[in-house]
Amino acid sequence: MTAPLNSPRRLRSLRYSSEKMEGTGSWDVIEWSKLDHQPASWSSSFSNLDCLLESERITFECCGVILVNTHEAGTLLLTNFRILFLTEGTRKLVPLGTIPLVAIEKFSKMVLKGQSNRHHSDKNPPKRLLQVTGKDMRITVYGFRPGTKQRRAVVDAILKCSNPERVWDLYAFSCGPSNFGNKNPKERLLNEYFRLLGKSSLKASKNMIEDGSFTLSNDYWRITNLNSNYDLCQTYPFALMVPKSISDEELIQASTFRAKCRLPVISWCHPGSGAVIARSSQPLVGLMMNMRSNFDEKLVASFCTQLAGHEGAQRKLYIADARPRKNALANGAMGGGSESSSNYLQSEIVFFGIDNIHAMRESFSRLRDYLDMHGTTSSDGTSSFLRHGGWTWSGGNLSSMSASVSLLGESGWLSHIQSILAGVAWIAARVAMESASVLVHCSDGWDRTTQLVSLACLLLDPYYRTFAGFQALVEKDWLAFGHPFSDRIGMTNVCGSGNFESPIQTSSARSYPSSPMPQTSGSAAAQPSSSSHGLNNYSPIFLQWVDCVSQLMRMYPCAFEFSPTFLVDFMDCLLSCRFGNFLCNSEKERQECGISEACGCMWSYLTDLRSCSGTSHSHCNPIYDPSRYDGPLLPPAAALAPTLWPQFHLRWACPVEPIAAETEVQCRAMTVKYSEMKKEKEEAERKVDALSSTVESLREELLNERNKSLAARESAKRAIEERAVISRVVQSLGCKVNVAKNGECTVEVGDGPQKCSHSIPTKQSEDSKTDVSESVSSVSEQKVCQALCPLLARGEGTCRWPDAGCCAQIGSQLVGLKANFEAFDKLSIYDSYFTAE
């Protein structure tokens, strides 16, 4: 058993020599003698690491390993999913040394020979190295102490983990759907078809798929269930969108004229003009190019529907062959070939000259070697600045600089990217500017064809530049239409019988001198690969497509909802085979294996990552402007100058250089801060609005109270004036009026023994602004004798002396008073009249 990290035999700190010995490589600088001789085994001390994923378990542990790229010593752990490299003591995960098993393209055993010294040859034995080459541009080298058999144990463990006895032992199956369940991908495909047909309100369901009721149509196109059992074409999806004028029987006949029965079908249609982008495989015209099919010609001609607004005019059809012309002609010897424009109505044949998968594989390998050789730190631990014994860049060695740039050009990767982008821009321009339809194909119609069709859709349809649209695009054109991911990405090949092959390539031991620089002596060529997986099938076609997407994002940074970081994480998920979305080579194989039910969904995982942070997540583009880019993107030819994708290509070889990523992080932080400040501003504005409303309400109430106060004062003044006038009127009748402070009024009539007093009841007026004339009128309307006459019997309502004539006298006086009221009203009234009684 291996001693735990806290034991006396734990790995001691790795020290570096302070002096660089002339003529030695950087590997010699490491003091290998500081490492204890520790065997490889498994220790339970690592079973509870925080970095372990769900259902990930450690199967192997090897202490005392050196990550040569960075000169770090630590522990190499092997799980059922990946290789983990933890630094010594701190157990910090080193990203460069941590790689999923499925993401390993190949690994080679190497031997580092020390300086020849016949007197001390036994004290300086060769070092054992393991070089792991990843599909994500990394080349990692692990160093092992000689005599411990650690490297052999690690290699055996990697081979065992990468070649499980059962398909269900793959991590994607052992993990299961977990929290990232995969909804039926067939439903998502139908929903995309419905959107293209202008029927977005409809939603696909499981019952619709089972009973075949998804066969909808519009004026020109329809969805057919002819391939529901994959009898028509095993690499096509269960549902196909075809011209409405073509019957299912004609489709069956047309499929026999295309390679792999991949007949021409619609991938995208323009909602306004009716133009379409169709896809297929090469026609089987034969060596003499004289084979024809009336059904195929009729099917292709049906894409040339009538132009909208041009009565009787037919739209033009372009047949875009992605291959070089000579390759297309060479395929005729095997029964394939290309169309003849004379056989297809309103058509024109165009060749894009894009190389095949073998050229792309070699180009990718050369690019990876170039980045490793000229990166900040190479896999041999040597800085590119120190090669050839001097600072080749800053020291003025322009020949070395030119040579390195030449190597980048010789890789051909950027030239291939440019060829693809040029073809895509041409297709998008024909559809958007001419309303023409385009049929795209290569040989089998699942590599270059898929690249061109999906990128053209990305340019033409802004929906595909969103998160949801990007998922729909990948699932439609790449997964549903049968891009062979297991072969091209080099994943485990899963089939219905449960048999599979490992894609990892192994090489025998190689011998290197002390310095890994290319030298004439001491180097040996690699042994032939012992991989059971054919090299002819592996090619980074999908990675190349994602690279093209990143180039478009660089040209149109505000047109995409997602960021370059999203593309990197997306590719990492795909290459790691952590989820089941990209297993197998076709929709049929994935259905037979029950991938959607047994494995987790990558799309759900990525959506879950974004849900916690919203638009501030690193996957979201902070400068996305959908209102500005709501139409097609038509890049001019001068703008199609691709560069290296820094977030992906340079993250291992030049980890400090991707400035774009740092700028994006700063921009995202500023966006988050701006969003927070905007929210605070909105909250402050709401509070200000609430306070302003309150102040306005109080102002209105105060104004009302002021008006009421003024009205009350005016009413009081009028009342005093009325009292004075009435008092003078009554006094003029010989009565004495006494008004108390509480408002009670008494009238005294006569003197001496005939004196009597009577209280006048107070009548409240409905209107506080009572006029004097109204008060006098109210007095005149009463029988004054009843109110003021002392001879009136109380309670009886009769006069004691009816013949006295006083009633007539008082009545006549009141009549006169009423007649002359206007004169009284014009009398001047002074404050001195209202003295207290």
SVG drawing of the C-alpha trace seen along z (x, -y; Angstrom):
<svg xmlns="http://www.w3.org/2000/svg" viewBox="-111 -104 145 112">
<polyline fill="none" stroke="black" stroke-width="0.4" points="0.0,0.0 1.1,-3.6 1.9,-5.6 -0.7,-8.3 0.3,-11.9 0.6,-12.7 3.0,-9.8 6.8,-10.2 7.3,-8.7 5.1,-11.3 6.4,-13.0 8.9,-15.8 8.8,-19.2 10.3,-19.2 13.2,-21.6 14.7,-23.0 18.3,-23.6 19.1,-27.3 21.6,-26.9 21.0,-25.9 23.6,-23.5 24.9,-24.1 23.8,-21.5 21.0,-20.0 17.3,-20.2 14.8,-21.4 14.0,-17.9 17.5,-17.6 16.9,-20.6 14.4,-18.6 16.1,-16.9 14.6,-13.5 16.4,-12.1 14.2,-14.1 11.3,-11.8 10.8,-8.7 10.4,-5.3 6.7,-4.8 4.7,-2.0 1.5,-2.7 -1.7,-1.7 -5.0,-3.1 -5.5,-4.9 -8.9,-5.7 -7.5,-9.1 -8.6,-10.5 -12.1,-8.9 -13.8,-12.1 -12.2,-14.7 -14.4,-17.7 -13.5,-17.6 -15.0,-14.2 -18.2,-14.2 -21.4,-12.2 -20.7,-8.5 -17.0,-9.1 -14.8,-6.7 -11.1,-6.4 -9.7,-3.2 -6.0,-3.8 -3.5,-6.1 0.1,-6.8 2.2,-9.1 5.5,-10.7 4.6,-11.7 5.9,-14.8 4.0,-17.0 6.9,-17.8 5.1,-20.6 5.0,-22.7 7.7,-20.9 5.1,-20.2 5.2,-17.1 2.1,-15.4 -0.3,-12.4 -1.8,-11.0 -5.3,-9.6 -7.3,-7.5 -11.1,-7.4 -13.7,-5.8 -14.0,-9.1 -10.7,-10.9 -7.1,-11.3 -6.6,-13.7 -3.3,-15.3 -3.2,-16.8 -0.3,-18.9 1.8,-17.6 0.5,-18.5 -2.1,-21.0 -4.1,-18.5 -4.8,-21.3 -6.2,-20.1 -4.0,-21.0 -6.1,-21.5 -3.4,-20.7 -2.7,-17.3 -6.4,-16.5 -8.0,-15.1 -11.1,-12.9 -10.2,-9.4 -12.3,-9.8 -10.6,-13.1 -7.2,-11.2 -6.3,-10.8 -3.2,-8.8 -0.4,-8.3 3.2,-7.2 5.8,-5.8 9.1,-7.6 12.5,-7.3 14.7,-10.3 18.3,-9.4 20.7,-11.2 24.2,-12.5 26.5,-9.7 29.0,-9.0 30.7,-5.6 31.8,-6.1 28.4,-7.0 26.0,-5.4 24.3,-3.4 23.6,-6.6 21.8,-8.4 19.3,-5.9 16.9,-6.9 13.7,-8.6 10.4,-7.1 7.9,-9.5 4.3,-9.1 3.1,-11.6 -0.6,-12.0 -2.0,-13.8 -5.5,-15.2 -8.2,-16.0 -8.5,-19.5 -5.0,-20.7 -3.1,-19.7 0.1,-17.5 0.8,-16.5 3.9,-14.6 4.1,-12.8 7.4,-11.7 8.0,-8.6 10.9,-7.4 12.8,-4.6 12.7,-1.2 9.2,-1.6 7.1,-0.2 4.8,-3.1 4.5,-4.0 3.6,-0.5 0.9,-0.3 -0.6,-3.7 -0.6,-2.6 -2.3,0.7 -4.9,-1.1 -5.6,-3.6 -6.1,-0.8 -8.4,1.0 -10.5,-2.0 -10.8,-3.0 -11.8,0.5 -14.5,1.6 -16.0,5.0 -19.5,3.7 -20.8,0.6 -22.8,-0.2 -19.5,-0.7 -18.9,-3.9 -19.2,-6.9 -22.0,-8.4 -24.1,-5.3 -22.9,-4.8 -23.8,-8.4 -27.2,-8.1 -29.6,-11.0 -29.3,-12.2 -30.4,-15.9 -29.9,-16.5 -32.6,-14.4 -32.8,-14.3 -36.2,-15.1 -37.0,-13.1 -34.8,-14.7 -37.4,-13.7 -39.8,-16.1 -37.3,-18.9 -36.6,-18.1 -40.3,-18.2 -40.7,-21.5 -37.9,-22.9 -39.7,-21.6 -42.9,-23.3 -41.1,-26.6 -39.7,-26.4 -43.1,-25.6 -44.6,-28.6 -46.5,-26.6 -44.6,-27.5 -47.8,-27.4 -47.9,-23.6 -45.8,-21.5 -44.7,-18.0 -45.5,-15.2 -44.8,-11.6 -48.2,-10.6 -47.8,-12.6 -44.6,-10.7 -46.1,-7.3 -49.3,-7.8 -47.5,-9.6 -49.7,-12.7 -46.8,-15.1 -47.1,-15.0 -48.0,-18.7 -47.4,-21.0 -47.6,-24.5 -48.1,-25.7 -44.7,-24.3 -43.2,-21.9 -44.4,-19.0 -43.1,-16.6 -43.1,-12.9 -42.9,-9.9 -41.5,-7.7 -38.3,-7.1 -40.0,-6.6 -38.5,-3.1 -35.2,-4.1 -36.1,-1.9 -35.5,-4.6 -32.1,-5.8 -30.5,-4.5 -28.5,-7.7 -31.3,-10.2 -33.8,-11.3 -37.2,-9.7 -38.9,-12.7 -37.9,-14.5 -39.0,-17.8 -39.6,-17.5 -41.4,-19.3 -45.2,-19.0 -45.4,-18.1 -43.3,-14.9 -45.0,-11.7 -43.5,-9.2 -43.2,-6.7 -41.2,-9.2 -38.9,-9.8 -38.2,-6.0 -37.2,-5.9 -35.1,-9.0 -33.1,-7.7 -31.7,-4.9 -29.7,-7.4 -27.9,-8.9 -25.0,-7.5 -26.1,-5.8 -29.7,-6.6 -29.2,-10.1 -31.7,-11.7 -32.1,-15.5 -34.2,-16.9 -34.8,-20.4 -32.7,-21.6 -33.9,-25.2 -36.5,-27.3 -36.8,-31.1 -40.1,-32.2 -40.6,-35.1 -39.0,-34.3 -39.6,-30.5 -35.9,-29.7 -34.5,-26.6 -31.2,-25.1 -31.3,-21.4 -28.7,-18.6 -27.9,-15.2 -25.0,-12.9 -23.4,-12.6 -25.3,-11.3 -24.4,-7.8 -23.6,-9.0 -20.8,-6.5 -17.4,-6.7 -18.8,-8.0 -21.1,-10.5 -23.9,-9.2 -26.3,-7.7 -29.5,-9.6 -32.6,-9.4 -35.9,-11.0 -37.1,-10.9 -34.0,-12.5 -34.1,-15.2 -37.8,-15.9 -37.1,-16.1 -34.3,-18.5 -36.3,-20.6 -39.1,-20.9 -36.8,-23.1 -37.2,-25.7 -40.6,-27.0 -42.1,-30.1 -40.6,-33.4 -42.9,-35.5 -44.0,-38.6 -42.7,-37.4 -45.6,-35.7 -44.4,-32.7 -40.7,-33.2 -38.9,-30.2 -36.1,-30.7 -32.6,-29.6 -31.0,-26.5 -27.4,-26.2 -25.9,-22.8 -22.9,-23.3 -20.4,-20.5 -18.1,-20.9 -15.3,-18.9 -12.6,-19.9 -13.6,-19.2 -10.9,-16.5 -12.1,-14.7 -15.6,-14.6 -14.5,-13.2 -12.3,-10.6 -15.4,-9.5 -16.9,-8.5 -14.6,-5.5 -16.4,-4.2 -19.8,-4.9 -20.2,-8.4 -19.6,-11.8 -21.4,-15.0 -24.4,-16.4 -24.6,-17.8 -26.3,-21.1 -27.9,-20.0 -29.9,-17.4 -31.3,-19.7 -33.6,-22.5 -32.5,-26.1 -29.4,-24.8 -25.7,-25.8 -23.0,-23.5 -20.3,-25.1 -17.3,-23.4 -16.0,-24.8 -12.7,-22.8 -12.8,-21.8 -10.5,-19.0 -11.6,-15.7 -11.5,-14.4 -7.9,-13.0 -6.5,-16.4 -8.3,-18.0 -6.9,-15.4 -3.3,-15.9 -3.8,-19.7 -5.1,-19.6 -2.2,-17.4 0.3,-19.9 -1.4,-22.8 -1.2,-21.1 2.4,-20.3 3.1,-23.9 1.4,-25.3 3.2,-22.9 6.6,-23.7 6.1,-27.5 3.9,-28.0 4.9,-29.6 5.8,-26.3 6.0,-23.1 5.3,-19.6 9.0,-19.1 9.0,-21.8 11.1,-24.2 10.1,-27.8 10.0,-28.6 12.1,-31.7 15.1,-29.5 15.2,-27.1 18.5,-26.9 20.3,-28.4 19.0,-32.0 16.1,-34.3 15.0,-33.7 12.2,-36.2 13.7,-39.2 17.3,-38.4 16.7,-39.3 16.7,-35.8 14.2,-36.7 14.8,-33.5 13.5,-31.5 10.5,-33.8 9.7,-33.4 10.2,-29.6 7.6,-29.4 5.1,-31.5 5.7,-29.3 5.0,-26.3 1.6,-27.8 0.9,-28.4 2.0,-24.9 -0.4,-23.4 -3.1,-24.5 -5.7,-24.8 -6.5,-28.5 -6.7,-28.0 -9.2,-25.2 -11.2,-27.5 -11.2,-30.2 -12.3,-27.9 -15.3,-26.8 -16.2,-30.4 -16.0,-31.5 -18.3,-28.7 -20.8,-29.6 -20.8,-33.3 -21.4,-32.4 -24.4,-30.2 -25.9,-32.8 -25.6,-35.6 -27.3,-33.5 -30.3,-32.7 -30.6,-36.2 -29.9,-38.4 -31.1,-36.3 -33.8,-34.3 -32.2,-31.2 -32.3,-27.7 -29.1,-25.8 -28.5,-22.0 -25.3,-21.2 -23.5,-17.8 -20.1,-16.3 -19.4,-12.5 -21.6,-11.0 -23.2,-14.2 -22.5,-14.1 -19.1,-16.0 -18.5,-19.0 -22.1,-19.1 -23.1,-19.5 -20.5,-22.2 -21.7,-24.3 -25.5,-23.9 -25.4,-24.6 -23.1,-27.6 -25.3,-29.0 -28.3,-28.6 -26.4,-30.4 -25.8,-33.4 -29.3,-33.5 -31.5,-32.9 -30.9,-35.0 -32.8,-32.4 -29.8,-30.0 -27.6,-32.7 -29.4,-32.2 -28.9,-29.5 -32.1,-27.7 -31.5,-28.1 -27.9,-26.9 -29.1,-23.7 -31.8,-23.2 -29.3,-23.8 -26.8,-21.2 -29.5,-18.6 -31.0,-19.1 -28.1,-19.3 -25.5,-17.3 -27.2,-14.8 -30.4,-14.0 -28.8,-14.0 -26.2,-11.4 -22.8,-13.0 -20.8,-10.0 -19.7,-11.5 -18.3,-8.2 -16.0,-7.9 -15.1,-11.5 -14.5,-12.5 -12.9,-9.2 -15.4,-8.2 -16.2,-4.7 -18.2,-3.2 -21.5,-2.0 -23.9,0.2 -27.0,2.0 -25.3,5.3 -23.3,3.8 -19.9,4.2 -17.6,1.3 -14.0,0.3 -11.6,-1.9 -10.4,-5.0 -7.3,-5.6 -4.0,-4.9 -1.0,-3.5 2.6,-3.6 5.6,-1.7 8.4,-3.2 10.5,-5.8 14.0,-7.0 14.9,-10.6 18.1,-12.4 18.3,-14.5 17.0,-17.5 13.8,-16.8 14.7,-19.2 14.9,-17.7 18.4,-16.4 20.1,-14.1 21.2,-11.7 19.4,-9.9 15.9,-10.2 13.8,-7.3 10.6,-7.2 7.4,-6.1 6.3,-2.5 3.2,-1.7 0.0,-2.3 -1.7,0.7 -5.1,-0.9 -8.0,1.2 -9.8,-1.9 -9.1,-2.8 -7.3,-6.1 -9.2,-6.7 -12.4,-7.6 -11.1,-10.1 -11.2,-13.7 -12.0,-17.0 -14.8,-18.0 -17.1,-19.2 -14.3,-21.0 -13.5,-22.7 -17.1,-23.8 -17.1,-25.3 -13.9,-27.1 -15.8,-28.6 -18.5,-29.7 -15.9,-31.5 -14.6,-33.3 -18.1,-34.6 -18.4,-35.7 -15.2,-37.6 -16.6,-39.4 -20.0,-40.0 -19.4,-40.2 -22.9,-41.6 -24.9,-39.2 -24.7,-36.1 -26.4,-35.5 -23.6,-33.1 -20.0,-33.9 -16.7,-32.2 -16.5,-30.7 -19.7,-28.8 -18.2,-27.3 -15.2,-26.1 -17.3,-24.5 -19.5,-23.1 -16.6,-21.4 -15.2,-20.2 -18.5,-18.5 -18.6,-16.9 -15.0,-15.6 -15.3,-14.3 -18.2,-12.0 -19.7,-12.9 -23.2,-13.0 -24.9,-10.8 -26.0,-13.4 -23.1,-12.8 -22.7,-9.1 -23.1,-6.8 -23.1,-7.6 -26.8,-8.2 -30.2,-8.8 -31.1,-5.2 -28.1,-3.9 -28.9,-6.3 -32.5,-5.1 -31.4,-1.4 -29.1,-2.1 -31.7,-4.1 -29.2,-7.0 -31.8,-9.6 -33.2,-7.5 -29.9,-6.1 -27.6,-9.1 -27.6,-12.7 -28.3,-15.6 -25.5,-18.1 -28.0,-20.9 -29.8,-20.5 -26.4,-20.7 -25.4,-23.9 -28.8,-25.5 -28.5,-24.7 -25.1,-26.4 -26.6,-29.6 -29.8,-29.5 -28.0,-30.4 -26.4,-33.6 -28.8,-34.7 -27.3,-37.0 -24.2,-37.7 -23.0,-34.1 -19.8,-33.7 -21.7,-31.8 -23.8,-34.9 -22.6,-37.6 -22.7,-40.9 -22.9,-42.9 -25.6,-40.9 -27.8,-43.2 -30.6,-41.2 -32.5,-44.3 -29.4,-45.4 -28.8,-41.9 -32.3,-40.7 -31.6,-39.7 -29.0,-37.7 -25.3,-38.2 -23.5,-38.5 -19.7,-38.9 -17.7,-40.3 -14.8,-38.3 -12.3,-40.7 -13.5,-40.0 -13.0,-36.2 -9.5,-36.3 -9.5,-33.7 -7.1,-33.7 -6.3,-31.3 -9.1,-30.8 -7.3,-32.0 -9.8,-30.6 -9.4,-27.1 -6.2,-26.8 -4.0,-28.7 -5.3,-27.8 -2.7,-25.0 0.3,-26.2 -0.1,-29.9 -2.3,-30.1 -1.5,-33.8 -2.0,-35.0 -5.8,-34.7 -6.3,-38.4 -9.7,-38.3 -10.9,-36.1 -9.6,-38.5 -11.2,-41.4 -14.4,-39.5 -14.2,-38.8 -13.6,-42.5 -16.4,-43.5 -18.7,-41.0 -17.7,-42.3 -18.5,-45.8 -21.8,-44.6 -22.7,-43.0 -21.8,-46.2 -23.8,-48.3 -26.7,-46.0 -26.6,-46.3 -26.3,-50.1 -29.2,-50.2 -31.3,-48.2 -30.3,-50.6 -31.2,-53.6 -34.5,-52.1 -35.2,-51.5 -34.2,-55.0 -36.4,-56.4 -39.4,-54.4 -38.8,-55.8 -38.5,-59.3 -41.8,-58.8 -43.5,-57.6 -42.2,-60.5 -43.3,-63.0 -46.7,-61.5 -47.0,-61.8 -45.8,-65.4 -48.3,-66.3 -51.1,-64.6 -50.2,-66.6 -49.9,-69.8 -53.4,-69.2 -54.8,-68.5 -53.1,-71.6 -54.5,-73.7 -58.0,-72.3 -57.7,-73.1 -56.5,-76.6 -59.5,-77.1 -61.8,-75.8 -60.2,-78.1 -60.7,-81.1 -64.3,-80.1 -64.9,-79.8 -63.4,-83.2 -65.5,-84.7 -68.6,-83.0 -67.9,-84.2 -67.5,-87.7 -70.7,-87.6 -72.5,-86.2 -71.3,-89.0 -72.5,-91.5 -75.9,-89.8 -76.3,-89.8 -75.6,-93.5 -78.0,-94.3 -80.8,-92.2 -80.1,-93.7 -80.5,-97.2 -83.7,-96.2 -85.3,-94.7 -84.2,-97.5 -85.8,-99.9 -89.1,-98.2 -88.7,-99.0 -87.3,-95.7 -84.1,-95.1 -82.0,-92.3 -79.4,-90.5 -77.0,-88.1 -75.0,-85.9 -71.6,-84.5 -73.0,-81.0 -75.0,-82.3 -78.4,-82.5 -80.5,-85.5 -83.3,-87.0 -85.7,-89.8 -87.2,-92.0 -90.3,-93.9 -91.6,-96.8 -90.6,-98.2 -92.0,-98.1 -94.6,-95.5 -95.4,-94.7 -91.8,-93.7 -91.3,-90.2 -88.5,-88.4 -88.5,-85.7 -85.7,-83.5 -85.4,-83.3 -84.6,-79.7 -81.5,-79.5 -81.9,-78.1 -78.9,-76.5 -78.4,-77.3 -77.3,-74.7 -75.0,-77.1 -72.4,-78.7 -72.3,-81.8 -75.8,-83.0 -76.7,-86.3 -78.2,-89.1 -81.2,-89.3 -82.0,-85.7 -81.8,-86.2 -84.2,-89.2 -86.5,-87.3 -86.7,-84.4 -87.6,-86.8 -90.3,-88.5 -91.8,-85.2 -92.6,-84.4 -95.5,-85.9 -93.6,-88.3 -96.4,-88.8 -96.1,-85.1 -92.4,-85.4 -92.1,-88.8 -95.6,-89.8 -95.8,-89.8 -99.6,-89.4 -99.4,-86.0 -100.5,-83.3 -97.8,-80.7 -98.8,-77.2 -102.2,-78.4 -101.1,-80.2 -103.8,-82.9 -103.5,-86.6 -104.8,-88.0 -105.8,-91.3 -106.7,-90.7 -108.2,-94.2 -105.1,-96.0 -104.0,-96.5 -100.4,-95.9 -100.1,-93.1 -101.1,-95.4 -98.6,-98.0 -95.7,-95.6 -96.7,-94.0 -96.8,-97.3 -93.4,-98.2 -91.9,-94.9 -93.4,-95.5 -91.7,-98.8 -88.5,-97.3 -88.6,-94.7 -89.3,-97.3 -86.4,-99.4 -83.9,-96.5 -81.7,-97.6 -81.0,-100.8 -80.1,-98.9 -77.9,-96.6 -75.9,-99.6 -75.3,-101.0 -71.7,-101.3 -70.9,-98.9 -67.8,-99.5 -66.1,-97.3 -67.2,-99.7 -70.8,-98.5 -69.8,-95.1 -68.8,-95.9 -69.4,-93.3 -72.7,-93.7"/>
</svg>
